[in-house]
Amino acid sequence: MKDMKHIWKYSCSILCSLAVLVYTTSCTDLNEEVFSEITEDTYEYSPGDASRLIASVYADLRYYIGFYTYYIQEICADEMVQPANAAGWDDGGVFRRMHLHTWNAEQTHVIDHWATTYTGILLANRAIHLLSEEDFPFSPSENKESMLAETRALRAYYYWNALDNYGDVPLVTEPTDEFPDKTSRKEVYDFVVKELLECMNDLPEVKSTANYGRFTKWAAKALLANVYLNAEVYTGTPQWEACIAQCNDIINSNQYQLDNHYLDPFKVYNEGSLENIFVIPFDHVYAPGFEIYKACLHAANQDTYQLQDGPWGPGSYKAVSQFIDTYEEEDERLDVTWLKGQQYGADGSILTGFYDMMGEPLVFVNSMPDGIFTGEADGYRMVKYEIEVGSRTFMNNDFVVFRLAQVYMMKAECLLRTGDADGAAELVTFVRQRAFRDHPEKARVTGSQLKEPSRYVYGTVENYVLTPQGKQFPEQYGRMYDELGWEFVGEMFRRRDMIRFGHFTKAEWLSHKPNGDHRSVFPIPQKTVDSNPNLEQNPDYVQ
């Protein structure tokens, strides 16, 4: 499978730049200098180009895991934070604003995420338009219906990101030079659901090396289940039963099973995972760009893993101490997800600090003075994605988008919300078992426990002292909420979970205080609004 993975990554890499070049021709300067006589209108497609067109749409997914786009889902929530420190990291306040919910329409995270999302949509529109033409030359190994379905599912994924993060957004399905208007969030939601339902049966049903990192029927169902799970947020109408139905289809397909160990889906070469349903492939040569370890680890940890390229200063991507305090002591996920305590080199030597702890033993502790400025040893560091000893600049791990554990937990949450708490508890227990191998009796949870308050103590921290908020969040199903946090931390779900459970804009954590319900969606980048007379800024973000 590794060879197939490299071939697919290489195709995505070389074609992403080509496809973006094609799109930039619609915004051409009239005085531009022409370097080639081959244009979009004169290029003659040949058999095999269909696969290359689709590969370009997939390649754009890698930018979601970039330095800013990944963090848009993480550091605005209550599990992670990126505070400044003695080495910097403030970057003009961009990370601080995400934690404080004071971002605006010029926030780098927002700009990058929007650009990635709509680049993917435009590339998908172009591919669908071309592949739909009667005379497009497919090779004998390329199936038109399947490839169109695959591209529509991928476009639906991009549109899900658009409606989830920005609310009302432009819905564009054909190449066009016209300025688009906004479409209501519900209409975009309806479009995504319709697209996925219509293309489902033309997607491959058998997991294979040929469709690794691509949309299969089960990846499309996992996407649809996520859309249904959050339907009440998007439209005001819950779709719990519809979500359960999609989850059941995936489970009953027998194409996937939970891996033996919690971190197996996140290994360096995780293409062998039995659990992963849809991933974004990365490779330090053929598909570079995944380098989360640099933001997490301390520069001294270069010796821990014998890295060829060191982490950035003391690192800044850290666990919020209030979240760490929610873990049960026997939960193995606490120890394997987080790097903590005294840090050592590969030879067993004691590592020391470089900045405010110059020469002192480097010991990562679960405490922070606040969420604005921390010392180099404050906060546990995420190592959920295995760090390869001797690793070069970029990681070889594929980023996990959907996995079977999430399917079980989506179904569990929906059962809980529709009155079957005991059925929900059975599924949660099943997922928990591998996290309590040394204490199997602790894995068991009951339906009544899932309804209990969360273990998270919300409130603000100043000079290492927590002042509780005095109100319990979430107001319902607190233990279920905790279970989602422990299992899926760092997987780009927490913001969405907090919104669905009703406290993203109401709870306090670290230095964050509520700053308006409009923060449940991000603003549209101001440059995008300024360049389109038909596009209005999201409410309460108008400058």
Secondary structure, 3 states (H helix, E strand, C coil): CHHHHHHHHHHHHHHHHHHHHHHHHHHCCCCCCCCCCCCCCCCCCCCCHHHHHHHHHHHHHHHHHCCCCHHHHCCCCCCEECCEECCECCHHHHHHHHHHCCCCCCCHHHHHHHHHHHHHHHHHHHHHHHHCCCCCCCCCCCCHHHHHHHHHHHHHHHHHHHHHHHCCECCCCCCCCCCCCCECHHHHHHHHHHHHHHHHHHCCCCCCHHHCCCCCHHHHHHHHHHHHHCHHHHHCCCCHHHHHHHHHHHHHCCCCCCCCCCCHHHCCCHHHCCCEEEEECCECCCECCCCCHHHHCCHHHHHHHCCCCCCCCCCCCEECHHHHCCCCCCCHHHHHHEECEECECCCCCECEECCCCECCECEEECCCCCCCECCCCECCEECCCCCCCCCCCCCCCCEEEEEHHHHHHHHHHHHHHCCCHHHHHHHHHHHHHHHHCCCHHHCCCCHHHHCCCCCCCCEEEECCEEEECCCCCCCCCHHHHHHHHHHHCCCCCHHHHHHHCCCCCCCCEECECCCCHHHHCCCCCHHHHHHCCCCCCCCCCCC
